[in-house]
Amino acid sequence: MIELRHLRTLMALKESGSLAGAAKKRFVTQSALSHQIKELETRINSAIFIRKSKPLSFTQEGARLLNLAEEILPKVMVTESDLKKGLDAESQSLKLGIECHSCFRWLMPVTEAFKQLAPDGRIDLSSRHLFDSLNALELGELDIVLTSDPVPGHALAYQHLFDFEVKLVVANDNPLAKETFIKPEQLAKQTLISYPVPLQRLDIYKHFLEPAGVEAGEQKQCDLTAMLLQRVACNDGIAALPSWSINESHGLNLSSVRLGAEGLKRPLFAAYHRNAANTNLIQKWLTLVAAEGLKLQRLAQQH
């Protein structure tokens, strides 16, 4: 196998025109350089330059290797420089993708805490890749993705942050508000108000209705949590929301009911590249997210 050190030696030979000069450029003894050249010639089964030629003259095989060196080495140098710049800048920015509309509100305190922990750090919080965030992560367009639906792969690592409960939210005068818990068949054909997410991606459909073979009713979509809750309070439909969203329902005539006897529990994971250059910064951020998750769980237990 031809190695970078071989290509660098060829460049040194061309630039210096002699073994002694090349050895000096490569900071090795002439004997060590001669040994390296002999090793390369053994691997390609050919001489790379004509011995005792002045000025030094490359063989046809040596000339081909020299052309390779002149093509490859500049690219290697540019890549090394870019990587170094990336490492130097890694403490400056994190691009965060979220697969959860309702996460934005409680992530704001985390962002403020992060500013204290990493004063030079910047968080780019985006839902632009909402339905394709893991692919965007693999392509390097994002640094972290918060998701409840990991797709295991060799390139990505998944770190469990915390679990949360999804509850049914209904108007106080809805008959379902009197139930201790809800069975899937009770929601057949019910109008479902949700964030702008395809039905097949909703937790209540994927993990509650569909496994029971229950067909969902009409889906109405709403961008804002406050508006969504108001529509539910007006009996425009029902909704399934994480506990932190339900905490925003103060002053509205709403009730929350457990989905199933054991409740619909969902995990939240952080996905990131296993070999990310900014792993330290990622872990600082995730430590704060996990701590905020514990606060949300304690708050949910009080209601």
RAMODA-V408212 format. One record per residue. N is the residue number from 1. RES is the residue in one small letter. PSI is psi in whole degrees, -180 to 180 (NA if undefined). OMEGA is omega in radians with two decimals (NA if undefined). D_FIRST is the distance of its C-alpha to the first C-alpha in Angstrom with 1 decimal. Layout:
n	res	psi	omega	d_first
N	RES	PSI	OMEGA	D_FIRST
N	RES	PSI	OMEGA	D_FIRST
//
This chain:
n	res	psi	omega	d_first
1	m	131	3.09	0.0
2	i	129	-3.09	3.8
3	e	164	-3.14	6.2
4	l	-36	-3.13	9.9
5	r	-34	3.09	11.2
6	h	-44	-3.13	9.8
7	l	-38	3.11	11.5
8	r	-36	3.09	14.5
9	t	-41	3.11	14.9
10	l	-43	3.12	15.1
11	m	-38	3.12	17.7
12	a	-39	3.10	19.5
13	l	-44	-3.13	19.8
14	k	-44	-3.06	21.2
15	e	-35	-3.08	23.6
16	s	-30	3.13	24.8
17	g	8	3.13	24.9
18	s	160	3.10	24.4
19	l	-42	-3.12	22.3
20	a	-43	3.13	25.1
21	g	-39	3.12	25.2
22	a	-40	3.12	21.5
23	a	-39	3.13	21.6
24	k	-41	3.12	24.6
25	k	-34	-3.08	23.0
26	r	0	3.11	20.0
27	f	42	3.07	22.6
28	v	167	3.07	21.2
29	t	160	3.12	22.9
30	q	-35	3.11	22.5
31	s	-44	3.14	21.5
32	a	-39	3.13	18.7
33	l	-42	3.12	17.5
34	s	-38	3.11	17.8
35	h	-41	-3.14	15.8
36	q	-41	3.12	12.9
37	i	-43	3.13	13.3
38	k	-39	3.10	13.7
39	e	-45	3.14	10.4
40	l	-43	-3.13	8.6
41	e	-33	3.09	11.2
42	t	-39	-3.11	10.7
43	r	-37	-3.11	7.1
44	i	-3	3.10	8.8
45	n	43	3.14	12.0
46	s	152	3.03	14.0
47	a	151	-3.13	15.7
48	i	-18	3.04	15.2
49	f	161	-3.10	18.8
50	i	119	-3.10	22.1
51	r	145	3.07	23.4
52	k	21	3.08	26.8
53	s	137	3.11	27.0
54	k	117	-0.03	29.2
55	p	166	-3.07	28.3
56	l	132	-3.08	24.6
57	s	130	-3.13	23.4
58	f	147	2.99	20.0
59	t	174	3.11	19.2
60	q	-42	3.14	18.7
61	e	-40	3.12	15.0
62	g	-38	3.13	15.1
63	a	-38	3.11	17.4
64	r	-42	3.11	15.2
65	l	-36	3.11	12.4
66	l	-41	3.07	15.4
67	n	-40	3.10	16.7
68	l	-44	-3.14	13.6
69	a	-42	-3.12	14.0
70	e	-24	3.11	17.7
71	e	-42	-3.01	17.3
72	i	-47	-2.99	14.9
73	l	-42	3.08	16.1
74	p	-38	3.11	19.7
75	k	-40	3.12	19.0
76	v	-43	-3.13	17.2
77	m	-42	3.12	20.3
78	v	-43	-3.14	22.7
79	t	-43	3.11	21.3
80	e	-41	3.14	21.3
81	s	-43	3.13	24.9
82	d	-42	3.13	25.9
83	l	-41	3.12	24.8
84	k	-43	3.10	26.6
85	k	-39	3.13	29.6
86	g	-41	3.13	29.4
87	l	-39	3.12	29.4
88	d	-31	-3.07	32.3
89	a	-4	-3.01	34.2
90	e	-22	3.14	33.6
91	s	0	-3.02	36.9
92	q	-29	-2.97	38.8
93	s	143	3.00	38.6
94	l	126	3.09	38.3
95	k	115	-3.01	38.6
96	l	126	3.07	40.5
97	g	143	-3.07	41.2
98	i	131	3.07	44.1
99	e	28	-3.05	45.0
100	c	113	-3.14	48.5
101	h	-39	-3.01	51.3
102	s	-1	-3.14	53.5
103	c	-23	-3.00	50.9
104	f	-39	-3.06	51.4
105	r	-50	-3.09	54.7
106	w	-11	3.07	53.6
107	l	-17	3.13	50.3
108	m	-47	3.08	52.3
109	p	-34	3.10	53.3
110	v	-41	3.13	49.7
111	t	-41	3.11	48.7
112	e	-42	3.12	51.5
113	a	-34	-3.14	50.4
114	f	-36	3.12	46.8
115	k	-33	3.11	48.1
116	q	-38	-3.10	49.7
117	l	-37	-3.12	46.6
118	a	81	-3.04	44.1
119	p	-31	-3.12	46.3
120	d	-6	-3.07	43.5
121	g	151	3.08	42.2
122	r	138	3.11	43.0
123	i	123	3.04	43.3
124	d	99	-3.07	43.0
125	l	121	-3.02	44.9
126	s	145	3.00	44.7
127	s	18	-3.09	45.7
128	r	-32	-3.13	44.3
129	h	33	-2.97	41.7
130	l	-44	-3.06	44.2
131	f	5	-3.14	43.4
132	d	34	-2.98	39.7
133	s	-38	-3.13	38.8
134	l	-36	3.07	36.0
135	n	-41	3.10	34.2
136	a	-36	3.09	34.8
137	l	-45	3.14	33.4
138	e	-31	-3.13	30.1
139	l	-3	3.12	30.0
140	g	8	3.14	30.5
141	e	-16	3.09	34.0
142	l	157	3.08	35.5
143	d	-35	-3.12	34.6
144	i	145	3.01	37.0
145	v	130	3.03	39.0
146	l	122	-3.04	42.1
147	t	153	3.02	42.7
148	s	-2	-3.06	44.6
149	d	76	-3.13	42.4
150	p	146	3.05	38.9
151	v	94	-3.03	36.3
152	p	136	3.09	33.7
153	g	163	-3.07	30.1
154	h	-31	-3.02	26.7
155	a	-24	-3.03	26.7
156	l	144	3.02	30.3
157	a	146	3.12	32.2
158	y	124	3.14	36.0
159	q	120	3.13	38.3
160	h	129	-3.11	41.9
161	l	-54	3.08	44.4
162	f	170	3.07	47.8
163	d	152	3.08	49.9
164	f	163	-3.14	52.8
165	e	136	3.04	55.6
166	v	126	-3.12	56.5
167	k	157	3.05	60.2
168	l	135	3.11	62.6
169	v	125	-3.12	64.6
170	v	163	3.04	68.0
171	a	151	-3.10	71.3
172	n	-32	-3.11	73.8
173	d	6	3.04	76.2
174	n	135	-3.13	73.6
175	p	-28	-3.13	74.5
176	l	-20	-3.11	70.9
177	a	-21	-3.11	71.5
178	k	-8	-3.08	73.8
179	e	147	3.05	71.2
180	t	-41	3.02	69.6
181	f	163	-3.05	66.4
182	i	137	3.02	65.5
183	k	149	-3.08	64.6
184	p	-42	-3.07	62.4
185	e	-20	3.12	65.2
186	q	-15	-3.10	67.3
187	l	8	3.14	65.0
188	a	129	3.09	65.1
189	k	8	3.12	65.8
190	q	140	3.08	66.1
191	t	127	-3.06	65.2
192	l	123	3.08	62.0
193	i	127	-3.07	61.5
194	s	172	2.96	57.9
195	y	166	-3.12	55.5
196	p	74	-3.13	54.0
197	v	138	3.10	51.5
198	p	143	-3.11	51.4
199	l	-42	-3.07	53.5
200	q	-17	-3.13	50.7
201	r	-7	-3.13	48.9
202	l	138	-3.14	52.0
203	d	-42	-3.08	52.1
204	i	-29	3.10	55.6
205	y	-51	-3.06	54.7
206	k	-37	-2.96	51.3
207	h	4	-3.12	52.4
208	f	-57	-3.08	56.2
209	l	-53	-3.06	57.7
210	e	-46	3.13	55.1
211	p	-27	3.14	54.6
212	a	0	-3.14	58.4
213	g	24	-3.12	58.6
214	v	131	-3.13	60.7
215	e	131	3.13	60.7
216	a	157	3.10	60.6
217	g	-157	3.13	63.2
218	e	142	3.08	63.0
219	q	126	3.04	60.4
220	k	134	-3.04	61.4
221	q	149	-3.08	58.9
222	c	134	-3.08	59.4
223	d	-40	-2.98	57.2
224	l	138	-3.13	59.1
225	t	-45	-3.10	59.9
226	a	-44	3.14	63.4
227	m	-39	3.13	64.3
228	l	-47	-3.12	62.9
229	l	-38	3.12	65.0
230	q	-39	3.13	68.1
231	r	-38	3.09	67.7
232	v	-42	-3.14	67.5
233	a	-27	3.12	70.6
234	c	11	3.13	72.4
235	n	33	3.06	71.6
236	d	-12	3.14	69.4
237	g	-171	3.09	67.0
238	i	167	3.13	65.1
239	a	157	3.04	61.8
240	a	118	-3.01	59.2
241	l	154	3.01	57.8
242	p	158	-3.07	56.1
243	s	-34	-3.10	58.5
244	w	-28	3.08	57.7
245	s	-36	3.14	58.8
246	i	-29	3.13	62.0
247	n	-14	3.13	62.8
248	e	5	-3.03	63.4
249	s	13	-3.13	66.3
250	h	134	3.11	69.0
251	g	-10	3.12	72.3
252	l	149	-3.13	71.5
253	n	75	-3.08	73.2
254	l	151	3.04	70.1
255	s	148	3.05	69.2
256	s	139	-3.07	65.9
257	v	143	-3.13	65.7
258	r	140	3.08	63.0
259	l	105	-3.07	61.1
260	g	159	-3.09	61.5
261	a	-33	-3.11	63.1
262	e	-6	-3.10	60.0
263	g	155	3.12	59.0
264	l	98	-3.11	56.0
265	k	138	-3.14	53.4
266	r	145	3.10	50.1
267	p	157	3.00	47.1
268	l	125	-3.13	45.4
269	f	155	2.94	41.7
270	a	126	3.10	39.4
271	a	138	3.09	36.1
272	y	167	-3.13	33.3
273	h	136	3.14	29.5
274	r	-36	-3.08	28.1
275	n	33	-3.11	25.8
276	a	138	3.14	28.3
277	a	-26	-3.10	28.2
278	n	38	-3.10	32.0
279	t	-40	-3.12	32.4
280	n	-43	3.13	35.0
281	l	-39	3.10	37.2
282	i	-45	-3.11	36.9
283	q	-34	3.06	38.2
284	k	-45	-3.14	41.0
285	w	-46	-3.07	42.1
286	l	-31	3.06	41.9
287	t	-41	3.11	43.9
288	l	-39	3.12	46.7
289	v	-44	3.14	46.5
290	a	-40	3.12	46.9
291	a	-40	3.10	49.8
292	e	-34	3.10	51.5
293	g	-38	3.09	51.0
294	l	-39	3.09	53.0
295	k	-42	-3.14	55.8
296	l	-38	3.12	55.9
297	q	-43	3.12	56.2
298	r	-39	3.13	59.1
299	l	-39	3.13	60.8
300	a	-35	-3.12	60.6
301	q	-21	-3.14	62.1
302	q	-12	-3.11	65.1
303	h	NA	NA	65.9
//
